[in-house]
Amino acid sequence: MLPWLLSLLLIVGALAGVVVWRGRHWIVQLSQLAWQRRTKPDEPQDIPPQGCPGAPWLLPTSGILGVLWNDTRVPPYGVGHAHSGLDIFGRGRENTVPVYAVADGLLTRLPHWKSAVIIQHEDPLRPGETVWTFYSHMASGSGRESYIVADFPAGSSAVPVEAGQLLGYQGVWSGHPLKPGWMHLHFSVVRAAEDGSFLNETVLENTLDPSPYLGIVGNANLGQPNWQPVLCHGGTPE
């Protein structure tokens, strides 16, 4: 076989593999989108905060756990670019699925944050240390309408919050006005710098596995499945 033809076949085969791999995840995600849209409540849903039995923190929201911490299986994530938190996809329209503070703490919302807040806590798993929880995508696809409650305007700093306090509602803001995402909450546990401030959440090494804090199955590094209901280690959420 001619070398150029062999090279062409190898390239075509590699591209086909990428299409099949990505296509499998696109099918799963399209199924998820259909599930979200089966019910279309226009008003905020009355979903109380829940937690897993024995877990240090509450769950931040309700829905399907689509993308896990350290996940590389769902585009645009991959080898060298792992997911730094959990993506939880609620059921219904944007701005209707509530998002709650997982624990007592001090909330900050930087002036330019359209869809995100971050809360400083005492770390329940590492006594004496500080940790932060980050909540994002709480805005419309254009970024013009924030779904964060009015108690936490842009520029808020060190505002006391309680576990189970309403922060906002799941949205579709992706960071790009022309590319809205599917409605979900991105939640991550962020390490603190030496001065107690939060580190860059987009870097995996600056985050911690949220699973032990929430009492759930949610670590891709352990081979746990994605696109599943939220599974508690100690039973069902309550």
N, C-alpha and C positions, 0 to 999 in steps of 0.2 A: 504494500500500500504506500502511496506517495506520502512523504513526510507532511506536506501541507494539508493533505486530506485527513491524515490521522490527527493533526493538531486541530483542524476544524471540528472533527467529530468529538474530540475531547472538550472543546469549548462549548459546543452545543449540548453535550451531556451535562456539563457543569451548570449551564444556564437552566436546563430542564429541571435539574435537582433543586436549584434555588426557587424556581417557580412552584414546584410541587410542595416544597417545605413551607414557603410563604403562603401558598394557596390554602394549605390545611389550616393555618391560623386565621386566614381571612374568612374561611367558612365558619370557623368557630365564632369569630367576632361578629359576623353577620347574623348568626343564630342568636347571639347575645343581644344585638340591637333589636331583633324581632321580639325577643322576650321583653325587653324594656318597654316596647311600644304596645304590647297587648293591653296594658292598662294605661290610661292617659289622664290621670287626675290633674286638673288645672290649679287646684289649691294646694297649699302645703299639707303634706301628709302627717297624720297624727301617729308617728312612730316613736315611742318613748326610747330613751337610751337603754341599751342592754349591755351585759357583760358575761363573760364565760365564768363558770363556777371556779372560785379560787384564784382568779387572775388578779394581778395588782391593779390593772386599769380596766376601764370600760371600753367597749368597742366604739370607734369614732362615727360609724354610720352603718346602714344596712344595705344588703345587696349581695351580688356574686363577687367572689374574690377572683378577679380576672388575671392580674399580674402580681407575682410574688416578689418578695425581697430577694435580690441577687438573681433575678430571672433574666435569662438570655434567650428564651424560647419564643418570645413574641416581638415581632418587628415594632418599632425600629431598634429594639435592643438586640444585642448579640455579643459574641466573644469580644472582650475588651470594652464593652459598654453595657454593663449590667444595670438592672433597675434598682433604684436606691430606696424603694419603699414598697407599699402595697397600693394597688389600684382596686377600689371597690365600686362596682357598677350597680347603682340602685335601679329600681323599677318605677317607671313613670316619666313624666316630663321634667325638664330642667327646672330648677328653682322650686322643687316640691319635696325632695328627699332630704331630711334634716341631717346636719353634721353637728356632733357634740364634742366638747372637751373631754378627753379621756381621764383627766385627773385635775386636781387643784393646781393652780399655777399662776404665772404672770404672763399676760398676752402682749405680743408686739405685732404691729402691722406697719411695715415700712411705707413711706409716702408713695412710692411708685407701685406698690403691690395692688393689682386689680382683683385678684382672686384668692389670695393666700393670707394666712396668719400663722404665727409660730408661738408656742407657749413654753416657758421655762418651768421645769419641775425639779423637785428633789428626786433622784433616781431610786426607785424602790428596790432595784436589783443590785445596785452598787452603792451601799450606804455612804453618805458623805460626799457624793458626787452630784453634779448637775447634769441634766439632760433636757433636750428640747423635743417637742412634737410639732411637726409641720403639716398643715392642711391646705391643699390647693385645688384649683380648677373650679372655684366657687364664683363663676361669672358667666355671662353670656358669650356666645361664640365671637362676637365682635369686640368683646372686652369693654363695651360701653356701659353695661349694667352689671354691677357687682351684686352677688347673692349673699354676701356677708351681712349679718344683721347690723342695724344702725348703731348698736352699742360700741362697735369697733371700727370707727372711721379710719381712713388712711392716715398714717402718722401716729397711731396709738402706740403707747409704750408702757410696759410694765403694768398693764391693767389687770387687777385680780379677777380670776375666773374660778368657778367651782366645777368639780367633776359632774358631767351630765348637763352643763350649761350649753344652750344653743349658740352655735357660732355662725351658722349660715346654712346654705343648701347646695347640694351637688349641682355642678354646671358643666359647660362644654368648652370653656376657654382653654386653648392649647398653647397660648403664647403667640399665636399667629392669627391675625384677624381674618385671613382668607382661608384658614384651615381649621375650622372648629373640630373638636374631638367628639367622642361619644361621652355621654353624661356619666361622670364618676367622680369619686374623691381620690386624690393621691394623698396618702398618709405615710409619713416617715418619722423615724426616731433619730434625732440628730445629736451628734457628740458636741460637747462644749469645748471651746478653746481654753487655754490656761487662765484667761481673764474672765471666763464664764460666759462669753458671747457664743453665738452659734456659728458652726463651721458651714462651708458650702454644701448644701444638701444634695446637689447633683452628683457629687463624688461618692461612690459607694463606700470607700474607706472612712468617710466622715459620718457614716450612719451606722446604726445598730439593727440587728434583726428584731423587728417589732413583735414577733411571735410570742416570746416568753412574757412580754409585758401584757399582751392581750389574751394569752392562754389559748392561742389558735394554732392550726396547721398552716404555715405560711412561709416556709423557707425553701426556695428553689434549690439551694445547695444540697439539700437532703433528698432531692428527687421527688418532692411533694408535688401533686398535680395542681395546675392552674385551671381557671375557668370552672370553679366549683363553688357550691355554697360555703359560707364561712363555717369551718368546723372547729369546735372547741375540743381541747384535750380532755376536759372534765365533764363533758355532756353537751347539752344544747344551750345557746345563749338564753339568759334570763334577765 
